[in-house]
Amino acid sequence: MRTSFITRRTYTRSSGLKNTFGDFTCMHCCNFVSADAALSGVHNRNHCPYCLASRHLDLFEAGDRLSACKGAMLPVALTWKRSLKKYARPGDGELMLVHRCRDCDRLSINRIAADDDNALLMSLLRASAHLDRQVLDACAAGGIDVLGAADAQRVTRVLFGQN
């Protein structure tokens, strides 16, 4: 007699981290970060507005907090969020941060927040011109289009409201 069964992996949040949805202290620059959506404009605050560093908490989607890694994620580039609209032009989405985990090298994209340091975002845009080939290839493999000098005017307009 044959019986079929399906094994399903269950993911649960780590018990080692307490309240990963609230205010936190940045593990990179040690500044206090408020997770209040009224200040940041985002509901799942996961990066520091002062240094743009993050922590590897999410595994499948924003806010799931299922990653076992918990490593520091540093910003490496900027990109545009992929639009779900059929006839949208490239770059019509919102501006996003690209983070890379120092421990496991995983890449993730996170929306910028209203209280992020705009000058730091612009310097990140300039620094992305000097990314090593390995990071660029990993971004391309993940469908992430890294922004460069050609996008500076549009990024400036989004961040500062200037033409």
Phi, psi and omega in degrees: 000131180257133173240138177254144177214156180244129174266136181235128178281133179251130178256133178231155179290145178294138178276351181286337180256133179259131173045072180279008179255353185257197177300154181208167173256129182298130180282352180261306183254354177068017175280151175284135181237124177276136178263011181296120182297335178293331179273318188265335182080006179233154183266332179246076183293123181222006177223158183279131179286346183270322181238353179069008178286158182224184175231139184285089182251324186268144182251304185258320183210162182302128177089358182284335177054039184256358182291137178274345186293303181061018180284170177284137178243124181256146179289136179241337184193178172241153177211171173262141175295136178292129182278143177270356181282134186299319185253021180288146176281154175301136180085008179283345182282183180276161181286135184230151173270143172253121178251148175233129181286131179290333184273316186242001178066010179290142177260145173214155176247142182223140180291145176288157181248160184298331183263010177294150179288106184296324178296322178291323176297319178293321178292328175295321177299315179293321182291335182293345176291342183249020178294145178285161186301323182299316180292317179299318178294320179295320177296314180298319179295329179271005179075023180260120177269110180286130179281149181225199183302326181295340182263001187301318182295317181292319178296318178300318179296319180293317184282319188248352180072023182258154175267000000 
